[in-house]
């Protein structure tokens, strides 16, 4: 125990003597947590639309006004022909083209139907799909409003009326920040834990102090614990700072207990810190450790359920998320913060993360070899 205390004293002194590490641990997560949720928005806004109006009627003007006032579209240009509108798409000046045919209002009234032409710039597939869906919804609402004006309703409606009312659970205002911030906080905690610990042992190798440690009677598990515990403490501190930032800037207060989150975070940090230490035992330079950590972080972020729902992934990717520790913590954070889940609701994630912690740290202790 005394040996471990001396190692911890040494590690904390090294950390607090390096201002670059302190900035990475404390300043970087705060800035990212403030900026990223404001930029990572699921809603598509400011979709640029070019209109080709061959009718210039009252109905065509109403349709254009309904599109531009929806809040999702920006009326970029009025083009006289389809060819000139296509030039805007080719020059990336617009995202959508809507072409209103001649006699649009007359045919809609006389023949009870008409067609509109819509062209979508599909280079950005997500923006194209959502923009097209938004525009189709607006056109359907426009069509419904017009037909309600034509219909002469009888005194008693012979058709049954079904009224549908919906309520949003857990996130009543559909605020995407309440969904994104907990996940981003998990990613930042993972970056601080896995990235810095992966550089830790490698730094000892590069500056030569590892040789001095190897000739001492320090046991391997003492050495690994001495590297792990300081960053575990700092990781819990980063989590606390993250909750404070989330409360100040976004008003996010977990519905569940903080104790549940910190209990799971304590286990999760043991897992990711063990993974970082395992990487550092395999690499010989900090550059190698940084590249491997970056490779792992890209997989963790893109396949952890932060931006893309796991249920919408291919089957093989859904199986891969089972061995991704980040996906479990993101799920737990959202469950506790939004739903108020307790320990009984996340017991599966707890046991799986304990398994990751035991596996990674055992491999790190086993793979670290002392050579005199």
Order of alpha helices (4+ residues) and beta strands (2+ residues): alpha-alpha-alpha-beta-alpha-beta-alpha-beta-alpha-beta-alpha-alpha-alpha-alpha-alpha-alpha-alpha-alpha-alpha-alpha
